[in-house]
Amino acid sequence: MSPRHEIAPEGIPSAMAANVAAQIPALVSEALLLRAPKVEDFSLYAEVVCSERGKYMGGPMNRADAWWDFVQLASGWVLHGHGGWTIEDVDSGEALGFVILGLEPGDTQIELGFVLSEENEGLGIAYEAAQMARAFAFDTLRLSELASYIHKDNARSIALAERLGARRTVHGGDMLAYIHKSEAVQ
């Protein structure tokens, strides 16, 4: 049986969670829906960050640390007015991964981050989701810059940041920062 915190709420708490989630902007394309994270999405998040694939995201994490990281992804909306979305396939309703406009200790700018399950990598999903989140940041939030903080050995994420047109800068240690600038300020 799952630990209590990993079980979706029922009754009045469920309705309250749904009301809060309804305030998070949903972004939709022909293929993808970016929606508020739900407790049920945590298992996918943990699958990624608790595995060897999590090494570029502060992991591999244990399940408790993964929970706190997931909570941070979701709570950014309440604390900063931006946060994480679950990436969902429009046709199947399957959760595919996550994209975030987030802030962590040490970040100097709002981060555009992306996390996908292994079977969904290389399909253009992260690229499309990142474009959607970035457009929201620039057009709706009126941000002028975002950064993608990427471990120097994470070739897939580096390629994605470069495909998105981000400019590489040094962030420190093993981390690189790829800067995304709004076309309004370039």
Secondary structure, 3 states (H helix, E strand, C coil): CCCHHHCCCCHHHHHHHHHHHCCCCCEECCCEEEECCCHHHHHHHHHHHCCHHHHHHCCCCCHHHHHHHHHHHHHHHHHHCCCEEEEEECCCCCEEEEEEEECCCCCCCCEEEEEECHHHCCCCHHHHHHHHHHHHHHHHCCCCEEEEEEECCCHHHHHHHHHCCCEEEEEECCEEEEEEECCCCC
